[in-house]
Amino acid sequence: MNIWEVAILTCINSLHGEADLQEIYKHIGNFIILEKRHLEETRYGGRPAYQHQVRSHITNLCQAGDLIRISIGRYSLTKKGQKRIK
């Protein structure tokens, strides 16, 4: 299991099963250790590196059917995603 994906699913689950990217960014540190390298801004858009990690893994989770995109930047946990973290 990928630790980022489990952290994202657990984070969204803690937010009542639905969250937007800003909420995930705000709370993800409660579910995975963000090291100094994760907090450093990247040269791609000036965002912290962990935000790129989150976005990349959310794409994977949607493709796997663990999350669904319910609107731009907002995601909901599926039954499959719930089972993955239990």
Backbone hydrogen bonds, N-H to C=O, Kabsch-Sander energy under -0.5 kcal/mol:
donor,donor_aa,acceptor,acceptor_aa,energy
6,V,2,N,-2.3
7,A,3,I,-2.2
8,I,4,W,-2.5
9,L,5,E,-2.6
10,T,6,V,-2.7
11,C,7,A,-2.5
12,I,8,I,-2.6
13,N,9,L,-2.4
14,S,10,T,-2.1
15,L,11,C,-0.9
15,L,12,I,-0.7
16,H,13,N,-1.1
17,G,12,I,-1.8
18,E,12,I,-0.6
18,E,15,L,-1.0
19,A,75,Y,-2.5
21,L,73,G,-2.2
24,I,20,D,-2.2
25,Y,21,L,-3.1
26,K,22,Q,-2.1
27,H,23,E,-1.9
28,I,24,I,-2.3
30,N,27,H,-2.3
31,F,28,I,-2.2
32,I,28,I,-1.0
34,L,32,I,-0.6
35,E,33,I,-0.8
38,H,35,E,-1.0
39,L,35,E,-1.2
39,L,36,K,-0.6
40,E,36,K,-1.0
42,T,47,R,-2.9
45,G,43,R,-1.1
46,G,42,T,-0.6
47,R,44,Y,-0.6
49,A,40,E,-2.1
50,Y,38,H,-2.6
51,Q,48,P,-1.3
52,H,48,P,-0.8
52,H,49,A,-0.6
53,Q,49,A,-1.8
54,V,50,Y,-2.7
55,R,51,Q,-2.3
56,S,52,H,-2.4
57,H,53,Q,-2.5
58,I,54,V,-2.4
59,T,55,R,-1.8
60,N,56,S,-1.7
61,L,57,H,-2.7
62,C,58,I,-2.4
63,Q,59,T,-2.3
64,A,60,N,-1.9
65,G,61,L,-0.6
65,G,62,C,-0.8
66,D,61,L,-2.3
67,L,61,L,-1.3
68,I,76,S,-2.3
70,I,68,I,-0.7
70,I,74,R,-2.0
71,S,74,R,-1.3
74,R,71,S,-2.3
75,Y,19,A,-3.1
76,S,68,I,-2.6
77,L,17,G,-2.5
78,T,66,D,-2.3
82,Q,78,T,-2.4
83,K,79,K,-2.3
84,R,80,K,-1.6
85,I,81,G,-1.0
85,I,82,Q,-0.6
86,K,83,K,-0.9
